[in-house]
Amino acid sequence: MRASAVVVGVSLVLMASPTFAQAPPARPASQAPPAAAPAQPPAPRPFPEGAKVAYVVLQRIANESADGRVATTRIQALQQKKAAELTNKQTQLAGLQAKLEKDGAVMSAAAGADLQKQIEKINVEVQRFTQDAQAEVQELQQTLQGEFQQRLEPVLQAVAAEMGLQFIFNGPDAGLVFADAALDISSEIIKKLDSAKPAAAKPPAATKPPGR
């Protein structure tokens, strides 16, 4: 029996948009002539008969598969939640700084010192919150990435067996100088992954009644 090897990178990244930076306001778009309809991409060529080597684009699989999209949505939801909480803290800090700048000259020394302490306290909280939020998002991303890879690996093995492949490379990370586009089986992997059901949890083992 000939063994088939699936050679893929393990640093698959589930994409999520960064949300810990304030985006500048969008400028109004100027009037532009309607764009011409994009040209239709050529129909994909069939997989070469008898080929024993193929490649995938793991990032595309993560972006387009149902599992990948669900994981990305969870990461983005956590990012948005943390970003909203951070914005509230930054707004509170900005308000205190504005008050100190406006009224500091007429405040008593005690009141000014108290306000300065509040500003320093919230500033430290903002810095710690930012670090903790980034760590929490990274932890979730790593967890979901590991789960996604566990689901993906048996699918790669199954497709390799079905197609009689000996090697499947991760195209962008395999150092390939050239590869025939017909050898890209990313679409097949996505279909197989979406149709595969998650493994059911094993039921707990039955316990014997006492005395037997």
FITI-530762 format. One record per residue (C-alpha): residue number from 0; x, y, z negated. Coordinates in Angstrom, 3 decimals. Example, Ala and Ser with C-alpha at 12.3 -4.5 7.8 and 13.67 -1.06 7.14 Angstrom:
(0 (12.300 -4.500 -7.800)) (1 (13.670 -1.060 -7.140)) 
//
This chain:
(0 (0.000 0.000 0.000)) (1 (1.419 3.358 0.969)) (2 (1.227 6.050 -1.674)) (3 (0.061 9.516 -0.754)) (4 (1.488 12.540 -2.523)) (5 (-0.405 15.756 -3.164)) (6 (2.141 18.558 -3.390)) (7 (0.479 21.718 -4.693)) (8 (1.482 24.661 -6.852)) (9 (0.255 24.704 -10.435)) (10 (0.176 28.490 -10.729)) (11 (-3.264 28.913 -9.206)) (12 (-4.737 32.268 -10.153)) (13 (-8.435 32.889 -10.604)) (14 (-8.848 36.416 -9.341)) (15 (-10.537 39.104 -11.378)) (16 (-10.525 42.839 -10.899)) (17 (-8.608 44.852 -13.522)) (18 (-10.879 46.877 -15.793)) (19 (-8.545 48.429 -18.364)) (20 (-7.793 51.567 -16.361)) (21 (-9.992 54.496 -15.515)) (22 (-10.670 54.716 -11.796)) (23 (-10.604 58.168 -10.176)) (24 (-13.927 59.427 -8.817)) (25 (-14.547 58.453 -5.232)) (26 (-14.400 61.196 -2.651)) (27 (-17.418 61.679 -0.404)) (28 (-16.887 59.842 2.836)) (29 (-16.669 61.969 5.946)) (30 (-18.890 61.240 8.891)) (31 (-17.309 58.710 11.183)) (32 (-18.489 57.126 14.407)) (33 (-20.080 53.685 13.953)) (34 (-17.501 50.953 13.973)) (35 (-17.543 48.490 16.786)) (36 (-18.787 44.998 15.979)) (37 (-15.874 42.810 14.846)) (38 (-14.739 40.181 17.280)) (39 (-15.886 36.681 16.495)) (40 (-13.039 34.497 15.190)) (41 (-12.175 31.542 17.358)) (42 (-13.781 28.257 16.453)) (43 (-11.525 26.123 14.255)) (44 (-9.739 23.333 16.065)) (45 (-10.285 19.761 14.861)) (46 (-7.758 18.153 12.555)) (47 (-5.046 16.497 14.675)) (48 (-5.712 12.791 15.073)) (49 (-3.156 10.650 13.293)) (50 (-1.647 13.550 11.308)) (51 (-0.327 12.493 7.905)) (52 (0.428 15.962 6.563)) (53 (-1.982 18.801 5.775)) (54 (-2.037 21.989 3.749)) (55 (-4.505 24.042 1.741)) (56 (-4.688 27.643 0.573)) (57 (-5.338 27.285 -3.149)) (58 (-6.236 30.939 -3.611)) (59 (-8.953 30.628 -0.969)) (60 (-10.320 27.530 -2.716)) (61 (-10.432 29.435 -6.008)) (62 (-12.158 32.408 -4.362)) (63 (-14.728 30.527 -2.286)) (64 (-15.607 27.396 -4.267)) (65 (-18.558 27.439 -6.652)) (66 (-16.373 26.514 -9.630)) (67 (-13.865 29.229 -8.803)) (68 (-16.548 31.893 -8.427)) (69 (-18.157 30.943 -11.747)) (70 (-14.803 31.123 -13.518)) (71 (-13.998 34.478 -11.931)) (72 (-17.408 35.840 -12.969)) (73 (-16.761 34.833 -16.591)) (74 (-13.373 36.537 -16.578)) (75 (-14.784 39.716 -15.053)) (76 (-17.650 39.770 -17.561)) (77 (-15.200 39.631 -20.466)) (78 (-13.043 42.317 -18.857)) (79 (-16.029 44.619 -18.410)) (80 (-17.157 44.050 -22.000)) (81 (-13.718 44.876 -23.390)) (82 (-13.364 47.855 -21.068)) (83 (-16.678 49.293 -22.308)) (84 (-15.599 48.874 -25.933)) (85 (-12.256 50.501 -25.165)) (86 (-13.966 53.433 -23.454)) (87 (-16.076 54.047 -26.570)) (88 (-12.974 54.136 -28.744)) (89 (-11.166 56.445 -26.328)) (90 (-14.177 58.775 -26.235)) (91 (-14.241 58.917 -30.014)) (92 (-10.513 59.666 -30.086)) (93 (-10.826 62.380 -27.456)) (94 (-13.635 64.019 -29.432)) (95 (-11.566 64.214 -32.594)) (96 (-8.552 65.556 -30.691)) (97 (-10.724 68.233 -29.079)) (98 (-12.128 69.209 -32.476)) (99 (-8.656 69.518 -33.953)) (100 (-7.487 71.626 -31.030)) (101 (-10.534 73.898 -31.190)) (102 (-11.053 74.282 -34.937)) (103 (-7.677 73.348 -36.394)) (104 (-6.613 76.947 -36.828)) (105 (-9.619 77.794 -39.030)) (106 (-9.701 74.537 -41.020)) (107 (-8.397 74.233 -44.523)) (108 (-5.130 72.378 -44.898)) (109 (-6.916 69.415 -46.484)) (110 (-9.551 69.217 -43.737)) (111 (-6.929 69.478 -41.006)) (112 (-4.810 66.764 -42.602)) (113 (-7.853 64.503 -42.963)) (114 (-8.792 64.984 -39.309)) (115 (-5.208 64.293 -38.235)) (116 (-5.262 61.033 -40.214)) (117 (-8.491 60.000 -38.477)) (118 (-6.906 60.670 -35.095)) (119 (-3.816 58.632 -35.947)) (120 (-5.941 55.769 -37.267)) (121 (-8.117 55.578 -34.155)) (122 (-5.074 55.915 -31.906)) (123 (-3.540 52.843 -33.566)) (124 (-6.872 51.025 -33.234)) (125 (-6.999 51.814 -29.521)) (126 (-3.499 50.462 -28.965)) (127 (-4.189 47.284 -30.932)) (128 (-7.550 46.785 -29.271)) (129 (-5.965 47.103 -25.823)) (130 (-3.332 44.486 -26.653)) (131 (-5.876 42.116 -28.207)) (132 (-8.272 42.525 -25.279)) (133 (-5.566 41.770 -22.740)) (134 (-4.499 38.694 -24.711)) (135 (-8.112 37.472 -24.944)) (136 (-8.662 37.877 -21.199)) (137 (-5.400 36.091 -20.418)) (138 (-6.311 33.242 -22.760)) (139 (-9.702 32.795 -21.102)) (140 (-8.098 32.980 -17.666)) (141 (-5.575 30.284 -18.555)) (142 (-8.276 28.044 -20.042)) (143 (-10.547 28.331 -17.015)) (144 (-7.599 27.914 -14.675)) (145 (-6.665 24.654 -16.388)) (146 (-10.247 23.390 -16.189)) (147 (-10.432 24.332 -12.516)) (148 (-7.224 22.472 -11.727)) (149 (-8.504 19.376 -13.531)) (150 (-11.557 19.436 -11.270)) (151 (-9.503 20.138 -8.161)) (152 (-6.804 17.482 -8.456)) (153 (-9.055 14.397 -8.031)) (154 (-10.751 16.094 -5.074)) (155 (-7.385 16.589 -3.395)) (156 (-6.549 12.950 -4.049)) (157 (-9.887 11.783 -2.657)) (158 (-9.610 13.832 0.531)) (159 (-6.030 12.656 1.014)) (160 (-7.189 9.040 0.764)) (161 (-10.143 9.580 3.118)) (162 (-8.005 11.248 5.774)) (163 (-5.012 8.962 5.358)) (164 (-2.736 11.823 4.351)) (165 (0.657 11.342 2.767)) (166 (1.250 14.974 1.790)) (167 (-0.919 18.015 1.117)) (168 (1.001 21.260 0.687)) (169 (-0.096 24.585 -0.754)) (170 (0.580 26.542 2.416)) (171 (1.466 30.019 1.049)) (172 (3.776 28.623 -1.645)) (173 (5.335 25.698 0.187)) (174 (8.013 27.688 2.010)) (175 (6.649 26.650 5.395)) (176 (8.054 28.580 8.329)) (177 (5.230 27.477 10.630)) (178 (2.145 25.303 10.292)) (179 (-0.582 24.524 12.794)) (180 (-3.838 26.131 11.602)) (181 (-5.617 22.880 12.469)) (182 (-3.793 21.264 9.538)) (183 (-5.539 23.587 7.045)) (184 (-8.090 21.459 5.166)) (185 (-9.146 24.144 2.678)) (186 (-12.736 24.088 3.989)) (187 (-12.965 20.325 3.487)) (188 (-11.641 20.667 -0.063)) (189 (-14.166 23.408 -0.885)) (190 (-17.074 21.315 0.425)) (191 (-15.907 18.257 -1.502)) (192 (-15.343 20.248 -4.670)) (193 (-18.762 21.897 -4.484)) (194 (-20.484 18.546 -3.945)) (195 (-18.622 16.793 -6.763)) (196 (-20.414 16.632 -10.098)) (197 (-18.531 17.356 -13.319)) (198 (-17.581 14.247 -15.236)) (199 (-20.221 13.392 -17.811)) (200 (-19.166 13.427 -21.419)) (201 (-18.716 9.953 -22.904)) (202 (-21.416 9.039 -25.429)) (203 (-20.235 8.474 -28.999)) (204 (-19.372 4.886 -29.849)) (205 (-22.123 2.992 -31.645)) (206 (-21.437 2.352 -35.300)) (207 (-22.114 -1.034 -36.830)) (208 (-24.644 -1.183 -39.684)) (209 (-23.014 -1.725 -43.087)) (210 (-22.665 -5.368 -44.122)) (211 (-22.321 -6.731 -40.567)) 
//
